[in-house]
Amino acid sequence: MIRLLILVFFILGCQSPIPKPKAQLALKYPIPQYKQVSNNCTYTFEHNQLALPKLLSSCGTTLEYTLLNAKLYLTYFDLTKFSIDTLLIDFDKRLKMFGKQAVQVDESVFENKTQNVLGSCITIVGNSPSNLHFFGTDTKKHYLTGSLLFEATPNYDSLAPAIAYIKNDVQRLLETLRWD
């Protein structure tokens, strides 16, 4: 009886393992509903209602995505007080700093001639502390820049769906950005 039991365990134990199929997280985020941000600054834009706007000093704004454990930090610069060349150099330095672990860098350029808005949105693919950076400007008076930060360990594979969701909100922000 013991021999038969050992033989059964031996036969069952010697089967080759079957690999599990590759899977992806099935994350579902709410369909975005946008509304105009209300502030006393020289710019306005539409933001996802999922993100809670908080006005900071010097017309900076934070959009808090509590569901995604993320914050989109926006900083405004008055180009009569700051050089656009310096701000663009600073933007490039920030990309180099955050892009050290980058596998790939994707750029989307935005231009709305009727509203006088030029912009760029950069996605850093890789385990970066900040994977999304953007700016919008009229090149004469106004410059708005932003960065996305998660309150989590940088793991691009896990954060990619949330980054893509917020990137759509950033594109909407740039499309609806208006200067007063």
JOHUNOR-V542452 format. One line per field, one symbol per residue. psi: psi as a letter, one per 40 degrees, with the letter a starting at -180 (. if undefined). A space follows every 50 residues. Layout:
psi = ???
This chain:
psi = ddddddddddddeeiiihiiiiiihghhiihhhiihhhifieiiiiihed hhhhhiiffiihhhgddefihhhhhhhheeeihddddddddddddddeed ehdihhhhihhgddefhiiihhhhhigidhehiiiiieeddihhiiihhi gihhgdddeddddddddddddddddehih.
